[in-house]
């Protein structure tokens, strides 16, 4: 069983640190509002993972796998949400650029804690990929005779822990870089993040099961 845990931990780490919509959203929040807000967004993302893990445990996620309609509806909703976040990034970039130009515009960009959390939560809940991860990826590390419920719970806990550590570290790194950047550079980074979010949204919209 130790070998299974080690193998899953390594594989889950690779999957977690691979760039995706979660990292793009955390980067956007870190650049716009700093590390603390990005940390709250990370908490929302992890909570979304817990929802998918729970849904998988009770079989709800199996419906997404078997029902093309349910999968498509959730996929399109998630894709639209990512594109909308990308558009918000472009708008934030314009505000940042105006601040750098010294035009006297003082428009607050800080988000409330509730909004930051909700963005991360919805970003994951509206994405069917985490559900598929728990249904298709996790079982590959189970062997005949294993205590399925207990071991699956351990796997989920490991994945959640990896996600927490990585997203917080990522938020801190991007937040530190954002503080050091000039307004024009931050505006450019926000535009790049917006493009990434839109791209992930379009990719999600064209994803097949």
C-alpha positions as CSV (number, residue, x, y, z in Angstrom):
1,X,0.0,0.0,0.0
2,X,2.9,2.3,0.6
3,X,4.0,1.9,-3.0
4,X,0.5,2.9,-4.1
5,X,0.5,6.0,-1.9
6,X,3.9,7.1,-3.2
7,X,2.9,6.5,-6.8
8,X,-0.3,8.4,-6.4
9,X,1.4,11.3,-4.7
10,X,4.0,11.7,-7.5
11,X,1.3,11.4,-10.2
12,X,-1.1,13.8,-8.4
13,X,1.7,16.3,-7.9
14,X,2.5,16.3,-11.6
15,X,-1.2,16.8,-12.4
16,X,-1.6,19.6,-9.9
17,X,1.4,21.7,-10.9
18,X,0.5,21.4,-14.6
19,X,-0.7,24.9,-15.7
20,X,-4.4,25.1,-15.9
21,X,-7.4,27.4,-15.3
22,X,-7.0,27.2,-11.5
23,X,-3.4,28.6,-11.7
24,X,-4.4,31.3,-14.2
25,X,-7.2,32.4,-11.9
26,X,-5.0,32.5,-8.8
27,X,-2.4,34.4,-10.8
28,X,-5.0,37.0,-11.8
29,X,-6.1,37.5,-8.3
30,X,-2.6,37.7,-7.0
31,X,-1.6,40.4,-9.5
32,X,-4.8,42.4,-9.0
33,X,-5.3,42.1,-5.3
34,X,-2.2,40.5,-3.7
35,X,-1.4,37.3,-2.0
36,X,-4.1,37.3,0.7
37,X,-7.0,37.6,-1.8
38,X,-5.3,35.0,-4.0
39,X,-5.1,32.7,-1.0
40,X,-8.9,33.1,-0.5
41,X,-9.4,32.2,-4.1
42,X,-7.3,29.1,-3.6
43,X,-9.5,28.1,-0.7
44,X,-12.5,28.4,-3.0
45,X,-10.8,26.2,-5.6
46,X,-9.9,23.5,-3.0
47,X,-13.5,23.6,-1.7
48,X,-14.7,23.0,-5.2
49,X,-12.4,19.9,-5.3
50,X,-14.0,18.7,-2.1
51,X,-17.4,19.0,-3.8
52,X,-16.3,16.9,-6.7
53,X,-14.7,14.4,-4.5
54,X,-17.9,14.1,-2.4
55,X,-20.0,13.9,-5.6
56,X,-17.8,11.1,-6.9
57,X,-18.2,9.2,-3.7
58,X,-22.0,9.3,-3.9
59,X,-22.1,8.6,-7.6
60,X,-23.3,11.9,-8.9
61,X,-20.2,12.4,-11.0
62,X,-20.9,9.1,-12.7
63,X,-23.9,10.8,-14.2
64,X,-21.6,13.4,-15.9
65,X,-19.6,10.5,-17.4
66,X,-22.7,8.6,-18.7
67,X,-24.9,11.6,-19.7
68,X,-23.7,13.6,-22.6
69,X,-26.2,16.3,-22.0
70,X,-25.2,16.8,-18.3
71,X,-21.6,16.8,-19.2
72,X,-22.1,19.4,-22.0
73,X,-24.2,21.7,-19.9
74,X,-21.6,21.8,-17.1
75,X,-18.8,22.1,-19.6
76,X,-20.4,25.1,-21.5
77,X,-21.2,26.8,-18.2
78,X,-17.6,26.4,-17.0
79,X,-16.2,27.6,-20.3
80,X,-18.4,30.8,-20.3
81,X,-17.3,31.5,-16.7
82,X,-13.6,31.3,-17.6
83,X,-14.1,33.6,-20.7
84,X,-15.9,36.0,-18.4
85,X,-13.0,36.0,-16.0
86,X,-10.7,36.6,-18.9
87,X,-12.7,39.7,-19.9
88,X,-12.6,40.9,-16.3
89,X,-8.8,40.6,-16.5
90,X,-8.7,42.8,-19.6
91,X,-10.8,45.4,-17.9
92,X,-8.5,45.3,-14.8
93,X,-5.5,45.7,-17.1
94,X,-7.0,48.9,-18.6
95,X,-7.5,50.3,-15.0
96,X,-3.9,49.4,-14.1
97,X,-2.6,51.0,-17.2
98,X,-4.5,54.2,-16.5
99,X,-3.1,54.3,-13.0
100,X,0.4,54.0,-14.4
101,X,-0.3,56.8,-16.8
102,X,-1.2,59.0,-13.8
103,X,-4.6,60.1,-15.1
104,X,-6.0,60.6,-11.6
105,X,-8.5,57.8,-11.8
106,X,-8.9,56.1,-8.5
107,X,-11.0,53.0,-9.0
108,X,-10.6,50.3,-6.4
109,X,-9.7,46.9,-7.8
110,X,-9.7,45.0,-4.5
111,X,-12.3,42.2,-4.3
112,X,-14.2,41.2,-1.2
113,X,-13.3,38.0,0.6
114,X,-16.6,36.5,-0.4
115,X,-16.1,37.3,-4.1
116,X,-12.6,36.0,-4.2
117,X,-13.7,32.7,-2.6
118,X,-16.7,32.4,-4.9
119,X,-14.6,32.9,-8.0
120,X,-12.3,30.0,-7.0
121,X,-15.2,27.8,-6.0
122,X,-17.2,28.3,-9.2
123,X,-14.1,27.9,-11.3
124,X,-13.8,24.3,-10.1
125,X,-17.4,23.4,-9.6
126,X,-18.4,24.4,-13.1
127,X,-15.5,22.4,-14.5
128,X,-16.2,18.7,-15.1
129,X,-12.6,17.7,-15.3
130,X,-12.1,17.3,-11.5
131,X,-15.0,14.9,-11.5
132,X,-13.4,12.9,-14.2
133,X,-10.1,13.0,-12.3
134,X,-11.6,11.4,-9.3
135,X,-13.6,8.8,-11.3
136,X,-11.0,7.9,-13.9
137,X,-7.6,8.8,-12.4
138,X,-7.8,7.7,-8.8
139,X,-9.1,4.1,-9.4
140,X,-6.0,3.4,-11.4
141,X,-4.1,3.2,-8.1
142,X,-6.4,0.8,-6.5
143,X,-5.7,-3.0,-6.4
144,X,-8.0,-5.9,-5.8
145,X,-8.7,-6.5,-2.2
146,X,-8.0,-2.9,-1.2
147,X,-10.3,-1.1,1.3
148,X,-11.7,1.0,-1.5
149,X,-13.5,3.7,0.5
150,X,-10.7,4.2,3.0
151,X,-7.9,4.2,0.4
152,X,-9.9,6.5,-1.9
153,X,-10.4,8.9,1.0
154,X,-6.6,8.9,1.6
155,X,-6.0,9.6,-2.1
156,X,-8.4,12.5,-2.1
157,X,-6.8,13.9,1.1
158,X,-3.4,13.7,-0.5
159,X,-4.6,15.5,-3.6
160,X,-6.3,18.2,-1.6
161,X,-3.1,18.7,0.5
162,X,-1.0,19.0,-2.6
163,X,-3.4,21.5,-4.2
164,X,-3.4,23.6,-1.0
165,X,0.4,23.8,-0.8
166,X,0.9,24.4,-4.5
167,X,-1.8,27.1,-4.9
168,X,-0.7,29.0,-1.9
169,X,3.0,28.9,-3.0
170,X,1.9,29.9,-6.5
171,X,-0.2,32.8,-5.1
172,X,2.8,34.0,-3.0
173,X,5.2,33.9,-5.9
174,X,2.9,35.7,-8.3
175,X,1.9,38.2,-5.6
176,X,5.5,39.0,-4.8
177,X,6.3,39.5,-8.5
178,X,3.2,41.7,-8.9
179,X,4.3,44.0,-6.1
180,X,7.7,44.5,-7.7
181,X,6.3,45.2,-11.2
182,X,5.6,48.7,-12.5
183,X,1.9,49.4,-13.4
184,X,2.5,48.9,-17.1
185,X,4.1,45.6,-16.5
186,X,1.3,44.5,-14.2
187,X,-1.2,45.6,-16.9
188,X,0.6,43.4,-19.4
189,X,0.6,40.5,-17.0
190,X,-3.1,40.9,-16.5
191,X,-3.7,40.9,-20.2
192,X,-1.7,37.7,-20.6
193,X,-3.6,36.1,-17.8
194,X,-6.9,37.2,-19.5
195,X,-5.8,35.6,-22.7
196,X,-4.9,32.4,-20.8
197,X,-8.3,32.3,-19.1
198,X,-10.1,32.8,-22.4
199,X,-8.0,30.1,-24.0
200,X,-8.7,27.7,-21.2
201,X,-12.4,28.5,-21.5
202,X,-12.4,27.8,-25.2
203,X,-10.4,24.6,-24.7
204,X,-12.9,23.4,-22.0
205,X,-15.8,24.2,-24.4
206,X,-14.3,21.8,-27.0
207,X,-13.3,19.1,-24.5
208,X,-14.8,15.7,-25.1
209,X,-15.3,13.1,-22.4
